């Protein structure tokens, strides 16, 4: 039954016609997919289109609604941690479902002209669909796209938990400025990030045409971090856990064991060392054919620091100045400094 098994994954939402394209996937397909978007489509993939209401009607009233989540600010190792958790037999790791992005766009702080009027019912159906597993003892952990954190408090079901991943502004800016792809994406997403940040920081203004690349990256950090902070404040105490990705890399096995236990999947130290000492820690998680070890990451960040040092220093000073006027940004900076 489609309401109980993840064999048919709700892949893409046709919002205009209120239809969903379902993609047939095996457990191995889920494990291999870096992203559950267009990149998950394989040659000869089996698909079918259904009306949203028909899909919702196929979900039993007693269906599981216990999906857990990984939220993040982007470029902070969320795919790696999702893959590591996916090595545990009791975890079904779902990475960036395209359907989830549609919900964030329709229900977020800057909604389109005609958002859903039945959003609560749709969220209940979404939760049930994302909670399906191949075995009763298996539990889904969903790694969301960064901007999906705007509705994180409405996504995490009662009794479930969410990991919130981040990096310090310094490391985040270095990472963004180090890669051509991340710099191109920065230009594309900056307008929406500005709108989202303005929804939390009344009166904030920035001219994107004159803003430096480094300051745009700092704006992105502020947008995504304030989104995480806002949503953590709405979740029950104990349901959320913060993790600085660079701290994770300093002792992966220990932090992985802590994260797994937080999600209800305790592992012993030997298992954690085996998983974190395996090939996943030495590959680029978004494309496993490429090498990308923690050592290589440190080298790349150092190169970016040397190449863009003055621009990064200016952007960090600009961010600190914003904190004096906008409490949400100040709280985000305190979080990055370990002050909570």
C-alpha positions in Angstrom: 0.0 0.0 0.0 1.4 3.4 -1.0 0.5 4.9 2.3 2.8 2.5 4.2 5.8 1.7 2.0 8.3 4.1 0.5 8.5 2.1 -2.7 6.7 4.9 -4.4 8.3 8.2 -3.5 6.4 11.5 -4.0 9.0 13.0 -6.2 7.6 16.2 -7.7 4.7 18.5 -7.0 2.8 20.1 -9.9 1.3 22.9 -7.8 -0.7 24.4 -10.6 -2.7 21.2 -11.1 -2.3 19.8 -7.6 -0.7 16.6 -8.8 2.2 14.6 -7.6 4.7 12.6 -9.7 5.6 9.3 -7.9 9.0 7.7 -8.5 9.5 4.0 -7.9 12.6 3.5 -5.6 14.3 0.6 -3.9 16.1 0.8 -0.6 19.4 0.8 -2.6 18.1 3.7 -4.7 17.5 5.8 -1.6 20.9 5.0 -0.2 22.6 6.0 -3.5 20.7 9.2 -4.1 22.6 12.4 -3.0 19.4 14.4 -3.6 15.8 13.3 -4.1 15.2 15.8 -6.9 15.8 15.6 -10.6 19.2 14.1 -10.0 17.4 11.0 -8.6 15.9 10.2 -11.9 17.6 7.2 -13.6 17.3 6.0 -17.2 14.2 3.9 -17.4 12.8 5.1 -14.0 9.2 4.1 -13.4 6.9 7.0 -12.6 3.2 7.7 -12.2 1.2 10.8 -11.7 -1.7 11.0 -9.1 -3.9 13.7 -7.8 -2.8 15.1 -4.4 -6.2 14.3 -2.9 -5.9 10.7 -4.1 -2.5 10.4 -2.6 -3.7 11.8 0.7 -6.6 9.4 0.7 -4.2 6.5 0.4 -2.6 7.4 3.7 -4.1 5.3 6.5 -5.2 7.2 9.6 -2.8 5.1 11.7 0.2 5.5 9.4 3.5 6.4 11.0 4.2 10.1 11.5 7.6 9.9 13.2 10.1 11.3 10.6 13.1 13.0 12.1 15.1 15.8 10.5 18.4 17.4 9.7 18.2 21.2 9.1 21.2 23.3 8.1 22.5 26.5 6.7 24.0 25.0 3.5 27.5 23.9 2.8 28.0 22.5 6.3 28.3 18.8 5.8 24.6 17.8 6.1 24.9 15.4 3.2 27.9 13.7 4.8 26.2 13.3 8.1 23.0 12.0 6.4 25.1 9.4 4.5 26.9 8.3 7.7 23.5 7.9 9.5 22.3 6.0 6.5 24.9 3.3 7.2 22.9 2.3 10.2 20.4 -0.5 9.3 17.7 1.2 11.4 17.9 4.5 9.4 16.3 5.3 6.1 18.1 8.5 5.0 16.1 10.9 2.7 18.1 13.7 1.2 16.4 16.9 0.2 13.1 15.7 -1.1 11.9 18.1 -3.9 8.3 17.8 -2.5 9.6 19.3 0.8 10.9 22.4 -1.0 7.4 23.0 -2.5 5.9 23.0 1.0 8.5 25.5 2.2 7.8 27.8 -0.7 4.0 27.6 -0.2 4.0 27.9 3.6 7.2 29.9 4.4 7.5 33.5 5.6 7.4 34.9 2.0 4.6 32.8 0.5 3.4 33.1 -3.1 0.2 35.0 -3.9 -2.0 32.0 -3.4 -0.6 29.7 -0.7 -2.5 26.6 0.3 -5.5 27.1 2.6 -5.4 23.5 3.8 -1.7 23.6 4.8 -2.2 21.8 8.1 -3.9 18.8 6.5 -1.2 18.7 3.8 1.5 18.8 6.3 0.0 15.8 8.1 -0.1 13.9 4.8 3.5 15.0 4.0 4.7 13.8 7.4 3.1 10.4 6.9 4.6 10.0 3.4 8.1 10.9 4.6 7.8 8.6 7.7 7.3 5.4 5.7 10.1 2.8 6.0 10.9 -0.5 4.4 10.9 -2.3 7.8 9.0 -1.6 11.0 12.3 -1.1 13.0 13.6 1.4 10.4 13.0 5.1 10.9 13.3 7.9 8.4 15.7 10.8 8.9 15.1 13.6 6.4 17.9 15.9 5.4 16.0 19.1 4.2 17.2 21.7 1.8 18.5 24.7 3.7 15.6 27.1 3.1 13.1 24.5 4.3 14.1 25.4 7.8 11.6 28.2 7.5 8.9 25.7 8.4 11.0 23.4 10.6 8.8 23.8 13.6 5.8 22.6 11.6 7.7 19.7 10.0 9.0 18.0 13.1 6.3 15.6 14.5 5.6 15.4 18.2 8.1 13.1 19.8 10.6 13.4 17.0 13.9 15.2 16.9 15.9 17.5 14.7 19.6 18.2 14.2 20.6 21.8 13.4 23.9 22.0 11.5 25.9 25.2 11.1 29.4 26.7 10.8 30.9 29.8 12.1 30.6 32.9 9.8 34.4 32.7 9.1 34.3 29.1 7.9 31.0 29.6 6.1 32.3 32.6 4.1 35.6 30.7 3.3 33.6 27.7 2.1 31.3 29.8 -0.1 34.1 31.9 -1.7 36.2 28.8 -2.3 34.0 27.2 -5.0 32.9 28.5 -8.3 29.5 26.7 -8.1 28.8 28.0 -4.6 29.6 31.5 -5.7 27.3 31.3 -8.7 24.5 29.9 -6.5 25.1 32.8 -4.1 24.1 35.3 -6.7 20.9 33.3 -7.5 19.7 32.9 -3.9 20.7 36.3 -2.4 17.4 38.1 -3.4 15.2 35.4 -1.7 17.5 35.4 1.3 17.2 39.1 1.7 13.4 38.8 1.7 13.5 36.1 4.3 16.0 37.9 6.5 13.8 41.0 6.3 10.9 39.0 7.6 12.8 38.5 10.9 14.7 41.8 11.0 12.2 44.6 10.4 13.8 47.6 8.7 16.8 45.8 7.4 17.9 47.0 4.0 20.7 46.0 1.6 21.4 46.9 -2.0 22.4 43.6 -3.6 23.7 45.4 -6.7 26.4 47.0 -4.7 26.9 44.4 -2.0 30.2 42.6 -2.2 30.3 38.8 -2.8 31.6 38.3 0.7 28.9 40.4 2.2 26.3 38.5 0.3 27.7 35.3 1.8 27.4 36.9 5.2 23.8 37.9 4.5 23.2 34.3 3.6 24.7 33.1 6.8 22.6 35.5 8.8 19.4 34.5 6.9 19.8 30.8 7.4 21.1 31.0 11.0 18.2 33.3 12.1 15.8 30.8 10.5 17.3 27.9 12.5 17.2 30.0 15.7 13.6 31.0 15.3 12.5 27.4 14.7 14.5 25.9 17.6 12.8 28.3 19.9 9.4 26.8 18.8 10.4 23.2 19.4 10.0 21.4 22.8 13.2 21.4 24.9 15.3 18.4 24.1 13.9 17.8 20.6 16.6 19.9 18.9 20.4 19.5 18.9 23.0 22.0 17.5 26.2 20.9 15.8 29.1 23.0 14.5 30.3 21.0 11.5 34.0 21.9 12.1 33.7 20.6 15.6 32.2 17.4 14.2 35.2 17.0 11.9 37.6 17.4 14.8 36.3 14.1 16.3 33.9 12.5 13.8 33.4 9.1 15.6 32.5 10.6 18.9 30.2 13.2 17.5 28.6 10.7 15.1 27.9 8.4 18.1 26.3 11.3 19.9 24.1 12.3 16.9 23.0 8.7 16.4 22.1 8.3 20.0 20.2 11.6 19.9 18.1 10.2 17.0 17.4 7.0 19.0 20.0 4.8 17.4 22.8 4.2 19.9 26.0 2.8 18.5 29.1 1.6 20.3 32.5 3.3 19.9 33.9 0.6 17.6 30.9 0.9 15.2 31.2 4.6 15.1 34.9 4.4 14.4 34.3 1.9 11.6 31.6 4.1 9.9 33.6 7.3 10.3 36.8 5.6 9.2 35.2 4.3 6.0 35.2 5.7 2.5 32.4 8.2 3.0 34.6 10.4 5.1 37.1 10.7 2.1 34.6 11.3 -0.7 32.5 14.3 -1.7 29.1 13.4 -0.3 27.1 15.1 -3.1 29.1 13.2 -5.8 30.9 10.2 -4.4 33.1 9.9 -7.4 35.2 12.8 -6.2 37.7 12.9 -3.3 36.9 15.3 -0.5 38.5 14.5 2.8 38.5 16.7 6.0 42.2 17.4 5.2 41.4 18.6 1.7 38.6 20.8 3.1 41.0 22.5 5.5 43.4 23.1 2.6 40.6 24.6 0.5 39.4 26.9 3.3 42.9 28.0 3.9 43.4 28.9 0.3 40.1 30.9 0.3 41.2 32.7 3.5 44.5 33.7 1.8 42.8 34.8 -1.4 39.8 36.6 0.0 41.1 37.6 3.4 40.4 41.4 3.3 36.9 40.8 1.8 36.1 38.2 4.5 37.3 40.5 7.2 35.1 43.3 5.9 32.1 41.1 5.7 32.5 39.8 9.2 32.8 43.4 10.5 29.6 44.2 8.6 27.9 41.2 10.2 29.0 42.3 13.7 27.6 45.8 13.0 24.3 44.4 12.0 24.1 42.4 15.3 24.0 45.7 17.2 20.8 46.6 15.5 19.1 43.3 14.9 18.7 40.9 17.9 18.1 37.8 15.7 21.5 38.3 14.1 23.1 38.9 17.5 21.7 35.6 18.8 22.9 33.8 15.7 26.4 35.1 16.3 26.3 34.1 20.0 25.3 30.6 18.9 28.3 30.5 16.5 30.6 31.6 19.4 29.3 28.8 21.6 27.4 31.1 23.9 24.0 29.6 23.1 
